[in-house]
Amino acid sequence: MESRNPMSEDIDALKRRVDISTAFGWSVVSGLTAIVLREKGETALNDVWRALMTAEQSHRFVDALEKLGIRGGTPAVTAAKYHYFSNSIGGIDMQYIEESPKKVWIRYLPPWGTYPGISALTVPPSVRRTILSTWHPRNGEFLGCPRLGWVATKFVAEGHQYDEGYFMEYDHDLTPQERFRVEHVERTPEFDAAKAPKLDPAVWPEQRVLKGSANYASDYVKHVIEVMVRQFGMHSACHMVATAMKLLAVQFTPSLKALTKVQGNGALALAQTYAAVMGAFKNAPRVQETEPDSAEVSFDTFEPFPFLTSSSMRAAVFAFFEMSVRTLNGHVRIERAFDEKASTERWTLTDTHRWLW
């Protein structure tokens, strides 16, 4: 089985691929940050998110202004439209209310993609404050407008129905300390979908929006691991990645497998399942049934994961698939080989016809 050809991918195949990549990608991001909280504590988790938001802003913001077609508006409108459009493309339910050209509200409606289900209850309130105080107040700096500030008015983690705030262009320049403040506002403007801005459908057809959603999740996976390595070192980061991957496999393998549409839990079916997962991230997996009870999946890239020259990081990521097999078929063994010269991952799955665990 060869992977999809991106040039011939129809809309239904693209939707399936995006469903897999976003489900797996965001579970990895949430799992990794949850493990940081468990292993390193609240301060370390805030440090990770602060570094992650700073890196994402530097990587994305300015280039996206052209891609989204939002240059030319007032600083408050431009900043708000960026978050409204980019997060909507990423799969977050957003609201935008333009009170005036100098005061524009945005809302992040739950559920959070980064903390699905009941895991949202474990997020310390300080983390949401860190996330919403790291990127948003610096938009004025990137837009060349020292008068632009960000005011946070509601936080889900603090008992509100959504995360909310507004961009405000003041009549005077702001110091870095003045660019962010918290002001609880009980009653705020109502969202009117008819008045909300819309992407140009000629520039942003459905296919481009879907691909943007997949890229959004992929980038966060890559960058959160990069931040963890910088913050904690390769050895500690690999330990946390492996721990998170094992727990994610136990928790999410059934729902992830259902998204792949692969039937059965034999060696070949499992190889096809994991090929579908890796293929959702622009890799080109190849599946071969080598014997009646054995199959292998191989690929030459390892998106969306970084540090590919680190055997420890590759093994840490593989921990997901190693544990996933155990949850699906206790008779199947999976073995990993990496050809460093060819940069090829090869995973062999064999039905041993005996209980392994």
TAVEN-V362538 format. One record per residue. N is the residue number from 0. PHI is phi in degrees with one decimal (NA if undefined). OMEGA is omega in whole degrees, 0 to 359 (999 if undefined). Layout:
n = [N N]
phi = [PHI PHI]
omega = [OMEGA OMEGA]
This chain:
n = [0 1 2 3 4 5 6 7 8 9 10 11 12 13 14 15 16 17 18 19 20 21 22 23 24 25 26 27 28 29 30 31 32 33 34 35 36 37 38 39 40 41 42 43 44 45 46 47 48 49 50 51 52 53 54 55 56 57 58 59 60 61 62 63 64 65 66 67 68 69 70 71 72 73 74 75 76 77 78 79 80 81 82 83 84 85 86 87 88 89 90 91 92 93 94 95 96 97 98 99 100 101 102 103 104 105 106 107 108 109 110 111 112 113 114 115 116 117 118 119 120 121 122 123 124 125 126 127 128 129 130 131 132 133 134 135 136 137 138 139 140 141 142 143 144 145 146 147 148 149 150 151 152 153 154 155 156 157 158 159 160 161 162 163 164 165 166 167 168 169 170 171 172 173 174 175 176 177 178 179 180 181 182 183 184 185 186 187 188 189 190 191 192 193 194 195 196 197 198 199 200 201 202 203 204 205 206 207 208 209 210 211 212 213 214 215 216 217 218 219 220 221 222 223 224 225 226 227 228 229 230 231 232 233 234 235 236 237 238 239 240 241 242 243 244 245 246 247 248 249 250 251 252 253 254 255 256 257 258 259 260 261 262 263 264 265 266 267 268 269 270 271 272 273 274 275 276 277 278 279 280 281 282 283 284 285 286 287 288 289 290 291 292 293 294 295 296 297 298 299 300 301 302 303 304 305 306 307 308 309 310 311 312 313 314 315 316 317 318 319 320 321 322 323 324 325 326 327 328 329 330 331 332 333 334 335 336 337 338 339 340 341 342 343 344 345 346 347 348 349 350 351 352 353 354 355 356]
phi = [NA -87.0 -72.6 -58.4 -97.1 -56.5 -72.7 -110.7 -71.1 -81.7 -64.4 -68.3 -65.3 -63.7 -61.8 -63.0 -63.4 -68.2 -57.9 -69.4 -66.6 -73.1 -63.1 -71.6 -60.6 -71.5 -66.9 -65.7 -60.3 -65.9 -64.8 -65.4 -70.5 -66.6 -67.9 -59.5 -61.3 -66.9 -88.0 -116.5 101.0 -65.2 -61.1 -64.3 -64.2 -62.8 -62.9 -63.6 -67.9 -63.5 -66.3 -65.9 -64.6 -62.7 -66.3 -62.5 -62.5 -62.6 -78.8 -107.9 -59.1 -63.6 -60.8 -68.8 -59.5 -72.7 -60.3 -84.8 68.4 -117.1 -70.7 103.8 -84.0 -64.5 -55.5 -65.2 -65.4 -62.4 -62.4 -66.7 -63.3 -56.9 -67.7 -63.9 -72.8 -64.3 -73.0 -63.8 -60.4 -73.8 102.1 -93.8 -78.1 -119.6 -132.5 -135.6 -132.3 -93.2 -71.7 -160.6 -59.6 -107.6 -143.2 -132.6 -95.0 -135.3 -130.2 -106.5 -86.1 -72.3 -79.3 -72.0 -69.0 -78.6 -136.5 -70.6 62.7 -70.5 -61.5 -60.6 -70.5 -92.2 -75.1 -61.4 -53.6 -62.1 -68.4 -64.1 -64.8 -63.7 -61.2 -86.5 -113.5 -92.9 -84.2 -55.0 -67.7 -92.5 -60.3 -60.8 -61.4 -71.0 -90.0 71.6 -126.1 -71.4 -91.5 -87.9 -128.8 -126.6 -118.3 -88.8 -117.2 -147.8 -137.3 -57.4 -65.7 -109.8 101.1 -99.6 -82.7 -162.4 -84.6 -150.2 -177.6 -140.8 -89.4 -132.9 -95.5 -85.3 -91.2 -144.9 -67.6 -105.9 -75.3 -53.6 -71.8 -88.7 -74.4 -133.1 -150.9 -108.3 -139.8 -67.4 -123.7 -68.8 -117.5 -126.2 -59.4 -79.9 -77.5 -121.7 -59.2 -67.0 -96.6 -72.0 -67.7 -133.1 -68.4 -66.9 -63.9 -71.8 -88.7 -121.4 -67.2 -56.2 -61.0 -69.7 -62.9 -63.3 -64.7 -63.5 -63.7 -64.5 -63.8 -59.0 -65.3 -60.8 -62.4 -67.5 -59.4 -60.7 -74.8 -68.0 -67.7 -59.8 -64.3 -61.3 -66.3 -65.3 -76.7 -120.3 89.8 -63.3 -60.9 -67.3 -63.2 -63.2 -59.9 -71.1 -62.0 -62.1 -62.0 -63.0 -62.9 -63.0 -67.9 -62.9 -62.6 -63.5 -82.0 -118.2 -56.1 -59.1 -69.6 -67.6 -62.8 -60.8 -67.1 -74.3 68.4 -82.6 -95.3 91.9 -127.0 -75.2 -58.2 -66.8 -62.6 -68.8 -61.6 -66.6 -61.9 -72.2 -66.1 -65.1 -65.7 -69.1 -68.7 -70.6 -113.0 68.3 -81.1 -124.4 -71.2 -120.3 -115.0 -139.3 -85.7 -83.0 -146.6 -55.3 -115.4 -145.0 -148.1 -137.1 -124.7 -136.1 -159.4 -103.4 -124.5 -138.0 -67.3 -99.7 -91.3 -93.6 58.6 -71.4 -84.1 -92.9 -63.9 -67.1 -70.3 -59.4 -66.8 -64.5 -66.4 -61.8 -56.9 -61.3 -71.6 -61.9 -76.5 -58.6 -58.1 -61.4 -75.9 -99.7 -157.3 -70.6 -97.4 -95.7 -108.3 -116.6 -127.6 -113.3 -131.8 -124.6 -90.3 -64.4 -65.9 -90.2 56.9 -114.4 -86.0 -134.8 -110.9 -106.7 -114.5 -131.8 -83.7 -83.9 59.3 -147.6 -73.0 -97.7 -128.4]
omega = [175 179 179 169 184 182 182 184 179 187 180 178 178 179 179 180 180 176 181 185 180 179 181 183 182 175 177 179 180 179 180 181 176 178 175 178 182 187 189 176 187 181 179 179 176 178 179 182 178 179 181 179 179 180 180 180 179 184 193 204 188 180 184 180 177 183 182 179 185 174 174 178 174 180 181 179 181 180 181 179 178 183 179 183 186 180 175 176 180 176 180 178 187 171 184 178 181 180 175 178 182 180 185 182 167 178 174 183 174 5 179 175 183 177 185 173 185 180 178 182 184 186 177 178 181 182 178 177 177 182 184 176 181 184 191 182 182 181 179 178 181 180 181 181 181 179 185 177 180 180 178 186 180 177 177 184 180 172 179 186 176 169 188 174 179 172 183 173 182 180 180 178 180 170 178 181 182 185 179 170 177 179 181 178 186 183 184 188 179 178 175 184 182 181 183 179 181 175 176 184 178 179 183 174 185 181 181 178 180 179 177 178 179 179 180 180 182 181 181 176 183 187 178 177 177 179 180 179 178 185 191 184 185 184 181 179 179 177 181 177 180 179 180 183 179 181 177 179 179 187 193 181 182 181 179 179 179 179 181 181 178 180 175 181 175 183 181 180 179 176 179 178 183 174 178 179 181 179 179 183 175 170 181 184 177 180 180 173 186 176 181 182 183 178 178 174 182 179 188 175 188 178 5 191 181 177 185 176 179 178 180 179 177 180 179 177 181 180 176 186 177 179 180 179 181 181 185 182 182 176 186 176 176 179 184 173 179 176 186 182 180 183 183 171 176 180 181 179 184 174 183 182 173 181 186 190 999]
